[in-house]
Amino acid sequence: MLLARVAQTVLRCHMFERGQSVGVAVSGGADSVCLLHVLLELAPQWDLRLRILHLNHGLRGQESREDEHFVRELAARLGLIAQIRSVDVAASRDNLEQAARLARLDFFREQISAGSVVRIATGHTKNDQAETVLFRFLRGSAGAGLAAIRPVTSDGIVRPLLDVSRAEIEQYLRERQIAWREDSSNTSRQFSRNRIRHELLPQLAAEWNPAIAETLHRTADWALAEEEYWDGEIDRLSSQFLLDRDGAVLVRTEVLCQLPLAVSRRLVRRALKHVKGDLRGVDFAHITAIVSLARSQLGHGRVQAPGVEAERSLDWVRFVNPSAARKASGDYRLPAPIPGTVPVPGTGKALALELIEKAETFPPPDSVYNSDQGWVDWRALSGTLEIRNWRPGDQYQPKGSAGEEKIKTLFQKARIPRWERRHWPILTDGSAIVWARQFGVAAPFAANSASTMLLSIRETVAPLEFGIGDCSSGV
């Protein structure tokens, strides 16, 4: 029985909690009208409060207006609130199928964000699932793509009819003499999904497998179970290997080299999604190119994917929004107040400058004397100090070095990725470099046993934001 099967799907997938407010997406077609009546019958089991959501895309003129009128009358007859929205999908630059889908999702998310509903139920069926699996397979999807239409999404959309066929739905409506609307666009061969529904699937059923729809549905169910396992596994591995820094995601190349290829691909996929927010337009070729870049003998390179740029520099691959990367690449030059703390643009770090009278022992016993802190002989300075980012051509003689070296050479020796260099802080006295991050104080300015007043340069590191997971190696 259809009702019992839907109830089983709801329970198995944990679609509702008791007392929730649920928006039912009703277009007026058979699937959505069936969904509404089924949920009305099942609502008492979970004490659900239903309301109707209808989006008029305006694509079929008078027919669209009649659909809206039908839904309004249906809501009034059933005593339900109807939230109705009209949009001009035809004005979108996207293809109509995609534009209509995005308009619906925006409408649904607005309703959830506004608190009108907690869940939104849509009328996707077993046939929709089969069509989606085949469509994605033909486009080259695998794994997560073949999981196709998910019963429950992270943003609150549920599909109670996903185990029910379109033929069963129409039988249910006819037996109860429930009217529905026919969408004339469902027969148009203009849309790829309709060509799959009316041409390709019937041909496959006639010539290859009479149960092709059921087979594709099982494929989606199998793929979904696989993806649920992998999601948990990649959550664990992401917390170990992916570093989230200021909206960009970094991963060591050795990680993508040493892990099995299947895992490397999924880590790359997770990084892309984290930066972009979704995976629309990202395909297998992008992921393969990024993994190949990480495993290459070359120490640098770049792969462009829709909305994401993956850049390899030495031992790291960084995933970043291209526009954000361009915006954050500017030079800076800042006064260095003493005492004072100066935030270093684009790094989440700051330089703390402080004058300290020299103690009997040097450096002071309570100090941390390492690459994050330097000691300058105050008398060697003119007092016109500035903090700026590294520029090509910069060179100086670090304390302990035999002579001057280009900072670019020091970067290469220390294997500093290119994107880290852009905002690399340098302390200058006029045109002379006094101190450079990690490479230390310049020899002519370094404090010594004869120094009486010291300038402490200490780099403070803001807490890193590990939105994906901690990365103990850092960068």
HELIX and SHEET records of a PDB file:
HELIX    1   1 LEU A    2  ARG A   12  1                                  11    
HELIX    2   2 ALA A   30  TRP A   46  1                                  17    
HELIX    3   3 GLN A   62  LEU A   78  1                                  17    
HELIX    4   4 VAL A   89  ALA A   91  5                                   3    
HELIX    5   5 LEU A   96  SER A  113  1                                  18    
HELIX    6   6 LYS A  126  LEU A  138  1                                  13    
HELIX    7   7 GLY A  143  ALA A  147  5                                   5    
HELIX    8   8 ARG A  166  GLU A  175  1                                  10    
HELIX    9   9 SER A  184  THR A  187  5                                   4    
HELIX   10  10 SER A  192  ARG A  195  1                                   4    
HELIX   11  11 ILE A  196  LEU A  200  3                                   5    
HELIX   12  12 LEU A  201  GLU A  207  1                                   7    
HELIX   13  13 ILE A  212  PHE A  241  1                                  30    
HELIX   14  14 THR A  253  GLN A  258  1                                   6    
HELIX   15  15 LEU A  261  LYS A  276  1                                  16    
HELIX   16  16 PHE A  284  ARG A  295  1                                  12    
HELIX   17  17 PRO A  322  LYS A  327  1                                   6    
HELIX   18  18 TRP A  378  ALA A  380  5                                   3    
HELIX   19  19 ILE A  407  ALA A  414  1                                   8    
HELIX   20  20 ARG A  418  ARG A  421  1                                   4    
HELIX   21  21 ALA A  443  PHE A  445  5                                   3    
SHEET    1   A 5 ALA A  82  SER A  86  0                                        
SHEET    2   A 5 ARG A  49  ASN A  56  1                                        
SHEET    3   A 5 SER A  21  ALA A  25  1                                        
SHEET    4   A 5 ARG A 119  ALA A 121  1                                        
SHEET    5   A 5 ILE A 157  VAL A 158  1                                        
SHEET    1   B 5 LEU A 243  ARG A 245  0                                        
SHEET    2   B 5 ALA A 248  ARG A 252 -1                                        
SHEET    3   B 5 TRP A 316  VAL A 320 -1                                        
SHEET    4   B 5 VAL A 308  SER A 313 -1                                        
SHEET    5   B 5 HIS A 300  ALA A 305 -1                                        
SHEET    1   C 5 ARG A 333  PRO A 335  0                                        
SHEET    2   C 5 LEU A 385  ASN A 389 -1                                        
SHEET    3   C 5 PRO A 425  ASP A 429 -1                                        
SHEET    4   C 5 ALA A 432  ALA A 436 -1                                        
SHEET    5   C 5 GLY A 440  VAL A 441 -1                                        
SHEET    1   D 4 GLY A 340  VAL A 344  0                                        
SHEET    2   D 4 LYS A 349  GLU A 357 -1                                        
SHEET    3   D 4 MET A 453  VAL A 461 -1                                        
SHEET    4   D 4 GLN A 373  ASP A 377 -1                                        
SHEET    1   E 2 GLN A 395  TYR A 396  0                                        
SHEET    2   E 2 GLU A 405  LYS A 406 -1                                        
END                                                                             
